[in-house]
Amino acid sequence: MQKYTAKELLKNDSLFQPLNRFTYKGKTNAFWLKTRFKSTQQISVVIDFRHLTFADLYLIADTPGAVLMHRSAGALRAIEQITKGDSRYHFSFKADKNVSYILLIKSEHIKSYSPIFDFYLSERYQFLEKKFERELNELWPQGASALLFIYIFLRWVSTRYRPFIWLMLFVGAFNLYGIGLNRYMIDWFFASAPWMGLLIVQCCLYLGLFGLYMLLLDSWNIKERDVKLYRWGKTLIYGLPLMAAIIFLINYYFTNYQLTAKISTNFLLVLFVYSVVLLVKIWKKLDKHERLLAYGLICFLMTNLMSTAGIYGWGEDYYIVLPSISKAVSVCIAFLFLMGLNGRLKKFEDDHTHFLKELTLLQQHQNELLEQNVKERTKELSQRNAHIETLINELNHRVKNNLQVLYGLNSLRLAAKDNMDADGILKDNISRIKAMMLVNDNLQLGEGNQPLALKPFIENIIKHSAQVFDAENRVAFKVSINDGLQLDSSRGLPLGLIVTELIVNSYKHAFKNCVHPQITLKIELKENAWLMYYNDNGSGMPENVISSFGTDLIRDLTRQMQGELELTNVNGIFYTFIFSDNRLGIS
């Protein structure tokens, strides 16, 4: 009831009744408690409590003219509204020796739990000693949990194994949940808006549950082992954010923390049933490392049942011990989970090492087989190459012998003929055959396509042609070819035939009335092309002669080598051959 003031209640004892006979109608009403105390010495006095959202202390000495003292505290009071020297959960003042004091405490609780009047009066030193011991007991599991979180984070960084993320979420969220229940979260982060810190505590609980069940679904591979269980699990996991939002809104608008505690408890029971079914269904499918996760889940479920029973049995009083229990148990559970994940990773690494060894042995065996096949194939190819080389050499000898036979037969026929036309034809054929023989002599197919030395090759053609057509050596030759030029062997025959045909034509048609006959032959390289110049100082080509077998053969061979031919018929005949992109392979 809010119709009395503190001064009225201090003077009127008749409005009060003994606490053991006191009954209340509303859990969120404001209650007044009144008592007296007297100290035999001058001391600093502390009155501490654990649950109240708002508390006011009125203190007055039972002496004439005493001044009424008022102090404010409470879990949900902003730090600015708490009296200096007090905290959220205690009042402090100095008591004189042998003076009787009247204490009046206004107790107001808005969480809808049954009111608990747990005020303790003690000397300040004793209070601080108990507070230090209590905080030490609260903080050691919190520190252990923080170190465990850091270790899990480092394991995730080194392995990138996804279940470590869910384990980090579980450990970190439950650590924050314990910090929130111990009121540290409010003091550290929400001193001016403590109600907001209290609302976030429940969100931490559901965040930790989200991490827990994602860890189980992921590390146990439930999707492949039981699709139905996986779907139910995903549904419950998606329900966790929804439940967190519902609880947040109820506490924000109605401050009915008892109702939200019951909702949370019932939802946790649903998770408990699902967890039991999950364990029963897949227990036989789990290996020894995965069963460590199962032991951690069983430990969590037992803690969950104990917490549910504690909340229903003791109400808000159970929240005094719940933070220490939740943090200590979460650390133990996290250790079991961590051992399971590390064991599974070790198994993966061992399997990976084993597979690598098997793969290495297989690869070595394949390499041995490959080497054996290569040796056998190399031996076979060597035998084939030797056989092919023998055949090529035999073919080369036969071609050479056949050319020699043709050359000899034509030479014999040349000596036996008196007909000038037949004589000319035979000489032409002899020159052409000789050019072929020169090319054949320079080609060593069995040793690869060796290049021809260009200058000796042309000089041999000129020398043989002079022997056939110019026994008296009347014709002078002027040859300009660099000694270092080489000719691709595949181009030797067409070039030899062109040069032979040019010389034969000059001998046969150019020098009938020439006093000092001369033939000039020049081959040179210019950038990406090579040029061949041929001219004689004879009578030139008659105007009525359009073509002949010799000139047609020269043009055909030039086209065959993708070259160009220019012919000038002034003061003798002048041929210019242009082969771009070094088509003859001259270097």
C-alpha positions as CSV (number, residue, x, y, z in Angstrom):
1,M,0.0,0.0,0.0
2,Q,1.3,3.4,-0.9
3,K,-1.0,5.6,1.4
4,Y,1.4,5.8,4.3
5,T,4.6,7.8,4.6
6,A,7.7,6.7,6.4
7,K,7.2,9.2,9.3
8,E,3.7,7.9,9.9
9,L,4.8,4.3,10.0
10,L,7.7,5.0,12.3
11,K,5.3,6.4,14.9
12,N,2.5,3.8,14.5
13,D,3.4,0.2,15.6
14,S,-0.2,-0.9,15.5
15,L,-0.2,-1.0,11.7
16,F,2.5,-3.8,11.8
17,Q,2.2,-7.5,12.6
18,P,4.8,-10.2,13.2
19,L,6.4,-11.5,10.1
20,N,5.6,-15.1,10.8
21,R,1.9,-14.3,10.8
22,F,2.0,-11.9,7.9
23,T,-0.1,-12.7,4.8
24,Y,0.0,-10.9,1.5
25,K,-2.5,-10.6,-1.4
26,G,-0.4,-9.2,-4.3
27,K,3.1,-10.3,-5.2
28,T,4.0,-6.9,-6.7
29,N,2.8,-4.8,-3.7
30,A,5.1,-2.6,-1.6
31,F,5.8,-4.0,1.8
32,W,7.0,-2.2,4.9
33,L,9.2,-3.9,7.5
34,K,10.0,-2.4,10.8
35,T,12.5,-3.5,13.5
36,R,14.8,-2.1,16.2
37,F,18.5,-2.7,17.0
38,K,21.1,-1.5,19.4
39,S,24.9,-1.9,19.3
40,T,27.1,-2.2,22.3
41,Q,29.9,-0.3,20.4
42,Q,30.3,2.2,17.7
43,I,30.4,0.3,14.4
44,S,29.8,0.6,10.6
45,V,26.6,-1.4,9.9
46,V,25.6,-3.0,6.6
47,I,22.1,-4.3,5.7
48,D,22.3,-6.5,2.5
49,F,19.7,-8.3,0.5
50,R,19.6,-10.3,-2.8
51,H,16.4,-9.9,-4.7
52,L,14.6,-6.6,-4.4
53,T,14.2,-4.5,-7.5
54,F,13.6,-1.4,-5.4
55,A,14.4,-0.9,-1.7
56,D,14.3,2.2,0.6
57,L,15.8,2.4,4.1
58,Y,14.5,4.8,6.7
59,L,16.7,5.0,9.9
60,I,16.2,7.2,13.0
61,A,17.8,7.1,16.4
62,D,15.3,6.6,19.2
63,T,16.4,9.8,20.9
64,P,14.9,13.2,21.1
65,G,15.6,15.5,18.1
66,A,17.0,12.7,16.0
67,V,17.1,13.2,12.2
68,L,15.5,10.7,9.9
69,M,17.9,9.2,7.4
70,H,16.8,7.9,4.0
71,R,18.8,5.7,1.6
72,S,17.9,4.1,-1.7
73,A,19.1,0.9,-3.5
74,G,17.7,-1.9,-5.6
75,A,18.5,-4.2,-8.5
76,L,16.7,-2.1,-11.1
77,R,17.6,1.3,-9.8
78,A,19.8,3.5,-12.0
79,I,23.2,4.1,-10.6
80,E,22.4,7.8,-10.3
81,Q,19.4,7.0,-7.9
82,I,21.4,4.9,-5.5
83,T,22.7,6.6,-2.4
84,K,26.4,7.3,-2.3
85,G,28.2,4.6,-0.2
86,D,25.5,2.0,-0.9
87,S,25.2,-0.5,-3.8
88,R,22.3,-2.2,-5.5
89,Y,22.1,-4.8,-2.8
90,H,23.2,-3.2,0.4
91,F,22.7,-0.1,2.7
92,S,25.5,1.1,5.0
93,F,25.5,3.5,7.9
94,K,27.3,4.2,11.2
95,A,25.7,3.2,14.5
96,D,26.6,4.9,17.8
97,K,27.4,3.0,20.9
98,N,24.4,2.0,23.1
99,V,21.9,3.9,21.0
100,S,18.6,2.3,20.0
101,Y,17.7,2.7,16.3
102,I,14.4,2.2,14.5
103,L,14.7,0.6,11.0
104,L,12.0,1.0,8.4
105,I,12.5,-0.8,5.1
106,K,10.2,-0.4,2.1
107,S,10.5,-3.5,0.0
108,E,9.2,-3.4,-3.5
109,H,9.6,-6.2,-6.0
110,I,8.1,-6.1,-9.5
111,K,9.2,-9.5,-10.9
112,S,5.9,-11.3,-9.8
113,Y,7.8,-13.7,-7.6
114,S,6.7,-14.4,-4.1
115,P,8.2,-11.7,-1.8
116,I,11.3,-12.8,0.1
117,F,12.3,-10.7,3.1
118,D,16.0,-11.7,3.3
119,F,17.6,-8.7,5.0
120,Y,20.9,-9.4,6.9
121,L,22.4,-6.9,9.3
122,S,26.1,-7.3,9.9
123,E,29.3,-5.4,10.8
124,R,30.9,-3.8,7.7
125,Y,34.1,-5.9,7.9
126,Q,32.2,-9.1,8.2
127,F,30.0,-8.1,5.3
128,L,33.0,-7.3,3.0
129,E,34.7,-10.6,4.0
130,K,31.6,-12.6,3.0
131,K,31.2,-10.5,-0.1
132,F,34.8,-11.1,-1.2
133,E,34.4,-14.8,-0.6
134,R,31.1,-14.9,-2.5
135,E,32.5,-12.9,-5.5
136,L,35.6,-15.1,-5.6
137,N,33.4,-18.2,-5.8
138,E,31.4,-16.5,-8.6
139,L,34.4,-15.3,-10.6
140,W,36.7,-18.4,-10.7
141,P,34.3,-20.4,-13.0
142,Q,33.8,-17.2,-15.0
143,G,37.6,-16.9,-15.5
144,A,37.9,-20.6,-16.4
145,S,35.1,-20.1,-18.9
146,A,36.8,-17.1,-20.5
147,L,40.1,-19.0,-20.8
148,L,38.2,-22.0,-22.3
149,F,36.5,-19.6,-24.8
150,I,40.0,-18.2,-25.9
151,Y,41.3,-21.8,-26.3
152,I,38.4,-22.8,-28.4
153,F,38.8,-19.7,-30.5
154,L,42.5,-20.5,-31.1
155,R,41.5,-24.1,-32.0
156,W,39.0,-22.8,-34.6
157,V,41.6,-20.4,-36.0
158,S,44.1,-23.2,-36.4
159,T,41.7,-25.9,-37.8
160,R,38.8,-23.9,-39.3
161,Y,36.6,-26.8,-38.0
162,R,33.0,-25.4,-38.0
163,P,31.7,-27.1,-34.8
164,F,34.2,-25.0,-32.8
165,I,32.2,-21.9,-33.7
166,W,29.1,-23.4,-32.1
167,L,31.1,-24.5,-29.1
168,M,32.4,-20.9,-28.8
169,L,28.8,-19.6,-29.0
170,F,27.7,-22.0,-26.3
171,V,30.5,-21.2,-23.8
172,G,30.5,-17.5,-24.4
173,A,26.7,-17.1,-24.1
174,F,26.4,-19.2,-21.0
175,N,29.3,-17.3,-19.5
176,L,27.4,-14.0,-20.2
177,Y,24.3,-15.7,-18.7
178,G,26.1,-16.4,-15.5
179,I,27.6,-12.9,-15.4
180,G,24.1,-11.4,-15.9
181,L,22.6,-13.5,-13.1
182,N,25.4,-12.4,-10.8
183,R,24.5,-8.7,-11.6
184,Y,27.9,-8.0,-13.1
185,M,26.5,-7.3,-16.5
186,I,24.3,-4.6,-15.2
187,D,27.1,-2.9,-13.2
188,W,29.6,-3.1,-16.1
189,F,27.4,-2.3,-19.1
190,F,23.9,-1.1,-18.0
191,A,24.5,0.9,-14.8
192,S,22.1,3.7,-15.9
193,A,19.5,1.3,-17.5
194,P,19.7,-1.9,-15.3
195,W,16.3,-3.2,-16.6
196,M,17.9,-3.6,-20.1
197,G,20.7,-5.7,-18.7
198,L,18.2,-8.0,-17.0
199,L,16.3,-8.4,-20.2
200,I,19.5,-9.4,-22.1
201,V,20.3,-12.2,-19.7
202,Q,17.5,-14.4,-21.0
203,C,18.7,-13.7,-24.6
204,C,22.1,-15.0,-23.6
205,L,20.5,-18.2,-22.4
206,Y,18.8,-18.8,-25.7
207,L,21.9,-17.9,-27.6
208,G,23.8,-20.5,-25.7
209,L,21.1,-23.1,-26.4
210,F,21.3,-22.2,-30.1
211,G,25.1,-22.9,-30.1
212,L,24.6,-26.2,-28.2
213,Y,22.1,-27.7,-30.5
214,M,23.8,-26.5,-33.7
215,L,26.9,-28.1,-32.3
216,L,25.1,-31.4,-31.9
217,L,23.4,-31.4,-35.3
218,D,26.6,-30.4,-37.0
219,S,29.1,-32.6,-35.3
220,W,26.9,-35.7,-35.2
221,N,25.9,-35.3,-38.8
222,I,22.2,-35.8,-37.9
223,K,21.0,-34.8,-41.4
224,E,22.5,-38.0,-42.9
225,R,21.8,-40.3,-39.9
226,D,18.1,-39.4,-39.3
227,V,16.4,-36.8,-41.5
228,K,13.2,-36.6,-39.4
229,L,15.2,-35.9,-36.2
230,Y,17.2,-33.3,-38.1
231,R,14.0,-31.5,-39.2
232,W,12.6,-31.5,-35.7
233,G,16.0,-30.2,-34.4
234,K,16.1,-27.4,-36.9
235,T,12.5,-26.4,-36.0
236,L,13.4,-26.2,-32.3
237,I,16.6,-24.2,-33.1
238,Y,14.6,-21.8,-35.2
239,G,12.1,-21.5,-32.3
240,L,14.9,-20.3,-29.9
241,P,15.1,-16.8,-31.3
242,L,11.3,-16.6,-31.3
243,M,11.1,-17.6,-27.6
244,A,13.8,-15.1,-26.8
245,A,11.8,-12.3,-28.5
246,I,8.6,-13.3,-26.7
247,I,10.3,-13.4,-23.3
248,F,12.0,-10.0,-24.0
249,L,8.6,-8.4,-24.9
250,I,6.8,-9.8,-21.8
251,N,9.5,-8.6,-19.4
252,Y,9.8,-5.3,-21.2
253,Y,6.1,-4.4,-21.2
254,F,4.7,-6.4,-18.2
255,T,7.9,-7.1,-16.0
256,N,6.4,-10.6,-15.2
257,Y,9.7,-12.4,-14.8
258,Q,8.0,-15.3,-13.0
259,L,5.9,-15.9,-16.1
260,T,8.8,-15.8,-18.5
261,A,10.8,-18.1,-16.2
262,K,7.9,-20.7,-16.4
263,I,7.8,-20.2,-20.2
264,S,11.5,-20.8,-20.5
265,T,11.3,-23.8,-18.2
266,N,8.5,-25.4,-20.3
267,F,10.4,-24.8,-23.5
268,L,13.5,-26.3,-22.0
269,L,11.4,-29.4,-21.1
270,V,10.5,-29.7,-24.8
271,L,14.2,-29.5,-25.6
272,F,14.8,-32.1,-22.9
273,V,12.4,-34.5,-24.6
274,Y,13.9,-34.0,-28.0
275,S,17.4,-34.5,-26.6
276,V,16.4,-37.8,-24.9
277,V,14.8,-39.0,-28.2
278,L,17.9,-37.9,-30.1
279,L,20.2,-39.8,-27.7
280,V,18.1,-43.0,-27.8
281,K,17.9,-42.9,-31.7
282,I,21.5,-42.4,-32.6
283,W,23.4,-43.7,-29.5
284,K,24.5,-46.9,-31.3
285,K,25.7,-44.9,-34.3
286,L,28.1,-42.8,-32.3
287,D,31.8,-43.5,-32.1
288,K,33.8,-43.0,-28.8
289,H,34.6,-39.4,-29.6
290,E,31.0,-38.5,-30.5
291,R,29.9,-40.1,-27.3
292,L,31.9,-37.6,-25.3
293,L,29.5,-35.0,-26.8
294,A,26.6,-37.2,-25.7
295,Y,28.0,-37.3,-22.1
296,G,28.2,-33.5,-22.2
297,L,24.5,-33.3,-23.4
298,I,23.4,-35.7,-20.6
299,C,25.2,-33.5,-18.1
300,F,23.5,-30.5,-19.5
301,L,20.1,-32.2,-19.3
302,M,20.6,-33.2,-15.7
303,T,21.5,-29.7,-14.8
304,N,18.5,-28.5,-16.7
305,L,16.2,-30.8,-14.7
306,M,17.8,-29.7,-11.5
307,S,17.4,-26.0,-12.4
308,T,13.8,-26.6,-13.3
309,A,13.1,-28.3,-10.0
310,G,14.9,-25.6,-8.1
311,I,12.9,-22.8,-9.8
312,Y,9.6,-24.5,-9.1
313,G,10.6,-25.4,-5.6
314,W,12.5,-22.4,-4.3
315,G,11.4,-19.7,-6.6
316,E,13.7,-16.7,-6.9
317,D,15.9,-18.0,-4.1
318,Y,17.3,-20.5,-6.5
319,Y,18.8,-17.7,-8.6
320,I,21.3,-17.1,-5.8
321,V,23.1,-20.4,-6.6
322,L,22.1,-20.8,-10.2
323,P,24.9,-18.6,-11.7
324,S,27.7,-20.6,-10.0
325,I,26.0,-23.9,-10.9
326,S,25.4,-22.8,-14.6
327,K,29.0,-21.5,-15.1
328,A,30.7,-24.5,-13.4
329,V,28.5,-27.0,-15.2
330,S,28.9,-25.2,-18.6
331,V,32.7,-25.3,-18.1
332,C,32.5,-29.1,-17.4
333,I,30.2,-29.6,-20.4
334,A,32.4,-27.5,-22.6
335,F,35.4,-29.6,-21.6
336,L,33.5,-32.8,-22.6
337,F,32.5,-31.2,-25.9
338,L,36.0,-30.0,-26.5
339,M,37.5,-33.5,-25.8
340,G,35.0,-35.0,-28.2
341,L,35.8,-32.5,-31.0
342,N,39.5,-32.7,-30.4
343,G,39.3,-36.5,-30.5
344,R,37.3,-36.4,-33.7
345,L,39.8,-34.1,-35.3
346,K,42.6,-36.4,-34.2
347,K,40.7,-39.3,-35.8
348,F,40.3,-37.2,-39.0
349,E,44.0,-36.4,-38.9
350,D,44.9,-40.1,-38.3
351,D,42.6,-41.2,-41.1
352,H,44.0,-38.5,-43.3
353,T,47.6,-39.6,-42.5
354,H,46.6,-43.3,-43.2
355,F,45.0,-42.3,-46.5
356,L,48.0,-40.3,-47.4
357,K,50.3,-43.3,-46.7
358,E,48.0,-45.6,-48.7
359,L,47.9,-43.0,-51.5
360,T,51.7,-42.7,-51.4
361,L,52.2,-46.5,-51.6
362,L,49.7,-46.6,-54.5
363,Q,51.4,-43.8,-56.2
364,Q,54.8,-45.5,-55.8
365,H,53.4,-48.7,-57.2
366,Q,51.9,-46.7,-60.1
367,N,55.3,-45.0,-60.7
368,E,57.0,-48.4,-60.7
369,L,54.5,-49.7,-63.2
370,L,54.9,-46.6,-65.3
371,E,58.7,-46.9,-65.2
372,Q,58.4,-50.5,-66.2
373,N,56.1,-49.6,-69.0
374,V,58.3,-46.7,-70.1
375,K,61.3,-49.1,-70.1
376,E,59.5,-51.7,-72.1
377,R,58.1,-49.1,-74.5
378,T,61.5,-47.4,-74.8
379,K,63.1,-50.8,-75.6
380,E,60.4,-51.5,-78.2
381,L,60.8,-48.0,-79.7
382,S,64.5,-48.5,-79.8
383,Q,64.1,-51.7,-81.7
384,R,61.6,-50.1,-84.0
385,N,63.9,-47.1,-84.6
386,A,66.8,-49.4,-85.3
387,H,64.6,-51.3,-87.8
388,I,63.3,-48.1,-89.4
389,E,66.9,-46.7,-89.6
390,T,68.0,-49.9,-91.3
391,L,65.1,-49.6,-93.8
392,I,65.8,-45.9,-94.4
393,N,69.5,-46.6,-95.0
394,E,68.5,-49.4,-97.3
395,L,66.1,-47.2,-99.1
396,N,68.7,-44.4,-99.3
397,H,71.2,-46.8,-100.8
398,R,68.7,-48.1,-103.3
399,V,67.6,-44.6,-104.3
400,K,71.3,-43.7,-104.7
401,N,72.0,-46.9,-106.7
402,N,68.9,-46.3,-108.8
403,L,69.9,-42.7,-109.5
404,Q,73.4,-43.9,-110.3
405,V,72.0,-46.5,-112.7
406,L,69.9,-43.9,-114.4
407,Y,72.8,-41.6,-114.6
408,G,75.0,-44.3,-116.1
409,L,72.3,-45.4,-118.6
410,N,71.7,-41.9,-119.8
411,S,75.5,-41.3,-120.1
412,L,75.8,-44.5,-122.2
413,R,72.9,-43.5,-124.4
414,L,74.4,-40.1,-124.8
415,A,77.7,-41.6,-126.2
416,A,75.7,-43.8,-128.6
417,K,73.4,-41.2,-130.1
418,D,74.1,-39.0,-133.1
419,N,70.8,-37.2,-133.0
420,M,71.2,-33.7,-131.7
421,D,67.7,-33.5,-130.2
422,A,68.1,-36.7,-128.3
423,D,71.5,-35.6,-127.3
424,G,70.1,-32.5,-125.7
425,I,67.3,-34.4,-123.9
426,L,69.8,-36.9,-122.5
427,K,72.0,-34.1,-121.3
428,D,69.1,-32.4,-119.6
429,N,68.1,-35.6,-117.8
430,I,71.7,-36.3,-116.8
431,S,71.9,-32.8,-115.2
432,R,68.6,-33.2,-113.4
433,I,69.6,-36.7,-112.2
434,K,72.9,-35.3,-111.0
435,A,71.2,-32.6,-109.0
436,M,69.0,-35.3,-107.4
437,M,72.2,-37.3,-106.6
438,L,73.8,-34.3,-105.0
439,V,70.8,-33.7,-102.8
440,N,70.7,-37.4,-101.9
441,D,74.4,-37.5,-101.1
442,N,73.9,-34.6,-98.6
443,L,70.7,-36.0,-97.0
444,Q,71.4,-38.4,-94.1
445,L,67.8,-39.3,-93.2
446,G,68.9,-41.9,-90.7
447,E,70.5,-39.1,-88.7
448,G,67.7,-36.6,-88.9
449,N,67.1,-33.8,-91.4
450,Q,70.6,-32.3,-91.4
451,P,70.9,-28.9,-93.2
452,L,72.8,-28.6,-96.5
453,A,75.8,-26.4,-96.8
454,L,74.5,-24.1,-99.5
455,K,77.7,-22.9,-101.3
456,P,79.3,-26.4,-101.9
457,F,75.9,-27.7,-103.0
458,I,75.5,-25.0,-105.7
459,E,79.2,-25.3,-106.7
460,N,78.8,-29.1,-107.3
461,I,75.8,-28.5,-109.5
462,I,77.8,-25.8,-111.5
463,K,80.8,-28.1,-111.8
464,H,78.8,-31.1,-113.1
465,S,76.8,-28.9,-115.5
466,A,80.1,-27.6,-117.0
467,Q,81.4,-31.1,-117.4
468,V,78.3,-32.1,-119.4
469,F,77.7,-29.0,-121.5
470,D,81.0,-27.1,-121.5
471,A,83.9,-29.4,-122.0
472,E,86.1,-26.5,-123.1
473,N,85.3,-24.3,-120.1
474,R,84.3,-21.3,-122.2
475,V,81.7,-20.1,-119.7
476,A,82.9,-18.1,-116.7
477,F,80.9,-18.4,-113.5
478,K,80.6,-15.6,-110.9
479,V,79.1,-17.1,-107.7
480,S,78.3,-15.0,-104.6
481,I,77.1,-17.1,-101.7
482,N,78.2,-16.6,-98.1
483,D,80.1,-19.6,-96.7
484,G,77.9,-19.8,-93.6
485,L,74.5,-20.1,-95.3
486,Q,72.7,-23.4,-94.8
487,L,69.7,-24.9,-96.6
488,D,66.9,-26.9,-95.2
489,S,67.3,-30.4,-96.5
490,S,63.6,-30.6,-97.6
491,R,64.2,-27.6,-99.9
492,G,67.4,-29.0,-101.5
493,L,65.8,-30.9,-104.4
494,P,63.6,-28.1,-105.8
495,L,66.4,-25.5,-105.4
496,G,68.9,-27.8,-107.1
497,L,66.5,-28.5,-110.0
498,I,65.9,-24.7,-110.4
499,V,69.7,-23.9,-110.5
500,T,70.3,-26.9,-112.8
501,E,67.5,-25.9,-115.2
502,L,68.8,-22.2,-115.3
503,I,72.4,-23.3,-116.1
504,V,71.2,-25.9,-118.7
505,N,69.0,-23.3,-120.4
506,S,72.0,-20.9,-120.5
507,Y,74.3,-23.5,-122.0
508,K,71.8,-24.6,-124.6
509,H,70.4,-21.3,-125.8
510,A,72.3,-18.2,-124.6
511,F,75.9,-18.5,-125.8
512,K,75.9,-19.4,-129.5
513,N,77.2,-16.0,-130.7
514,C,78.8,-14.8,-127.4
515,V,82.5,-14.2,-127.3
516,H,82.9,-14.1,-123.5
517,P,80.0,-16.0,-122.0
518,Q,79.4,-15.5,-118.3
519,I,76.9,-16.6,-115.7
520,T,76.3,-14.8,-112.4
521,L,74.6,-16.4,-109.4
522,K,74.0,-14.6,-106.1
523,I,72.1,-15.6,-103.0
524,E,71.6,-13.3,-100.0
525,L,69.4,-12.8,-97.0
526,K,67.5,-9.6,-96.4
527,E,65.5,-9.3,-93.2
528,N,62.7,-11.9,-93.3
529,A,63.3,-12.9,-96.9
530,W,66.1,-14.3,-99.1
531,L,66.9,-13.4,-102.7
532,M,68.5,-15.3,-105.5
533,Y,69.7,-13.5,-108.6
534,Y,70.7,-15.4,-111.8
535,N,71.7,-13.9,-115.1
536,D,73.8,-14.6,-118.2
537,N,75.1,-12.2,-120.8
538,G,73.8,-14.3,-123.8
539,S,71.3,-13.6,-126.4
540,G,68.3,-13.7,-124.2
541,M,65.0,-15.3,-124.8
542,P,63.6,-15.0,-128.4
543,E,60.5,-12.8,-128.6
544,N,58.5,-15.5,-130.3
545,V,59.2,-18.0,-127.5
546,I,56.5,-17.7,-124.9
547,S,57.4,-20.7,-122.8
548,S,59.5,-23.9,-122.8
549,F,59.8,-27.0,-120.8
550,G,62.7,-25.6,-118.9
551,T,61.1,-22.2,-118.0
552,D,57.8,-23.9,-117.1
553,L,59.7,-26.3,-114.8
554,I,61.4,-23.3,-113.1
555,R,58.1,-21.5,-112.6
556,D,56.4,-24.6,-111.2
557,L,59.2,-25.3,-108.8
558,T,59.2,-21.6,-107.7
559,R,55.4,-21.8,-107.0
560,Q,56.0,-25.1,-105.1
561,M,58.3,-23.2,-102.8
562,Q,55.8,-20.4,-102.5
563,G,58.1,-17.9,-104.0
564,E,58.0,-15.1,-106.6
565,L,59.9,-15.0,-109.9
566,E,60.7,-11.9,-112.0
567,L,62.3,-12.4,-115.5
568,T,64.0,-9.6,-117.4
569,N,65.1,-10.2,-121.1
570,V,67.5,-7.3,-121.7
571,N,71.2,-7.8,-122.6
572,G,70.8,-11.5,-121.8
573,I,68.3,-13.0,-119.4
574,F,68.0,-12.0,-115.7
575,Y,66.0,-14.0,-113.1
576,T,65.1,-12.6,-109.6
577,F,63.7,-15.1,-107.1
578,I,62.1,-13.7,-103.9
579,F,61.1,-16.0,-101.1
580,S,59.5,-14.2,-98.1
581,D,59.5,-15.5,-94.5
582,N,62.6,-17.5,-95.3
583,R,60.5,-20.2,-97.0
584,L,63.6,-22.1,-98.1
585,G,64.8,-22.4,-94.5
586,I,68.1,-20.7,-95.3
587,S,70.0,-19.5,-92.2
